[in-house]
Amino acid sequence: MRVLGVDPGLTRCGVGVVEGAPGRPLRMVGVGVVRTPAEAGIGQRLLLVEQGIEGWLDEHRPDLVAVERVFAQHNVRTVMGTAQASAVAMLCATRRGIPVTLHTPSEVKAAVTGSGRADKAQVTAMVQRLLRLDAPPKPADAADALALAICHIWRGGATNRLEAAVNAARSTSRSMPLKAPSTSVKGRLR
């Protein structure tokens, strides 16, 4: 499986492609950052993020795109930019028919380091180790994108199977006619 991880951001949007399967060695295919100038207008910046993501999709042809789920922060402006960049990444993938999965930061940290409370340095060190890289990927946005891809390869398959099973059970229960309780008097003692 080839996964494009996206650590969304308006100034720096981390992107990383990893190939692998659960229980098998992982291989980094590519890593980088899509940058936009802070002085540009929001529309121009989002267009640059889109062009960057589209370039990565063209070049690497991933099977799936894993995006960090946006969570509330104290700085609303930062959250808005992150959410907008996240939406652009999801749109680019969906437009091409590539499945998109969202992973929370703590889920990614737990998958890569074993602890959902790991700091950025621990995540970066484990990404370097797991991908057998000579040096840690920089900046942190790039390392986080690789961590997202690793997280999905290791956890995403199980998550996707669980979601499919739940959805199948829901659709089956909706399509089954309701049976009225039996009111038969046959077999009753008199």
ABEGO torsion letter per residue (X at the ends): XBBBBBBBBAABBBBBBBBEBBGBBBBBABBBBBBBBAABBAAAAAAAAAAAAAAAAAAAGBABBBBBBBBBBABAAAAAAAAAAAAAAAAAAAAAGBBBBBBBAAAAAAAAAGBAABBAAAAAAAAAAAAGBABBBOBAAAAAAAAAAAAAAAAAAAAAAAAAAAAAAAAAAAABBBBBBBABABGBBX
